[in-house]
Every structure is written in C-alpha cells, then in structure tokens.
Amino acid sequence: MSLLDSLNGTAFEVFGQRVIWSDMIGNLLGLTALALGWRRSVWTWPVQIASGLVLVAAYASAQLGGGVGKQLLVITVAVWGWRQWQHGRKASDDGRVAVRFATRRERGLLAAGAVLGTLAVGGLFTAVPELSWNPWPDAYIFVGTLVAMVAQARGLVEFWFAWLLVDLVGVPLAFSSGLAFSGFVYLVYLVLVLWGLRDWWLRSRRAQAQPLLEGAAP
C-alpha cells in the first residue's frame, strides 16, 4: 500500500460519515496554523504549507479539483507570506509581525479581487466540469482563501473577516462532499477566527493610539 493510499484510508466514522486520515491530519495542521497566526508567530506559514500538502491528497480523494488547486495555491502564497513575516518580524519591537487595519484602498482591492477572482474561477470551473462538480462554491472558497492569506501576509485585521466569509460556505460544502472532519474543523475555525479577530482588532487599536499618546506627552 502506497503512502497516498494510507493517507486516504479511513481513520474512523462519526455520525455515519467516513473520516479519512489526510482530511483529519491536514485540517488539524490547518487549525494549528490558524492558532499560530493569531499569536503572530512566523511558524504559522510552514505549518500551513504542511497542511496544504496533506490536504491535496484529501481533496483528490473526493475528486474536488478546485480544492486541490486551492491547496496548491495556498502552498504558494504561504511561501510568500513566510518571507513577508520574516521581514516584518525583524522590523518589529517584540519580534512578531505588526498588525493593522487595511486602508480604504487596500480594502477596495481585496474586495475587487475577491469578486473578480470568484467570477473568473467559477467560470473556469463551469466551463471545465472535470475541475469541480460544484463550481461556484468551490470558486468562492478558492478565491476567498487566497484573499485571506494575502491579507494575513500583510498583517491586516481584515484577514479574519475574509476567513469568516469562507467559513459560511466551507462548512456545508465539506459535509456535502463527504469530508466530515473538514466540516467539524471549519466550525472550530469559526471560534478561532472570532478569537483571533478580537485579539488583532484590540492590538491594532492600541498600536494606533500609542503615537497619539506619545505626541500628547510633555
């Protein structure tokens, strides 16, 4: 039996849903990466790369071409994000990347990229059915994940909002695709995202207030 066959073997069943090893391991790594991102640890990126590599096998077993492509793209963006945070960490006082709210222009670019990207990828998946049996939700998650990771790489609080929007579609799609563990993990993602959003939001507000306090000092 090959390593790929082992990864796509059944780990256990829950509520009548088969959970495969690659789905379980990849998503546990993804959860770890998200928790490390909340802590602003640069290790979030190598763990995200490892998660993407394992989830390629999971999505391939479910014949979700869009999911496979998304994970390959996640790996590529994670390499770039890793470099971004390494530079940002060196410029930070506490050795961790600084976080902030996006400018109006940055928000506009992220939103436009999400809409146009979803239309383009959804059109591609529709034209080539072999890539995805559920083209528009798949495209939405594909592009939403990319937007979230780009925002994360730049240390933008909006990264968490992007993940919330991805979760709204990711949970039902995972369950309907037979990836039960992914569905449960998306629910845990939701809790971590809300927690991380609060932390980054407050941290960004404090960072904005600090120069004002220093300027007011005699």
Disulfide bonds with the S-S distance in Angstrom:
none
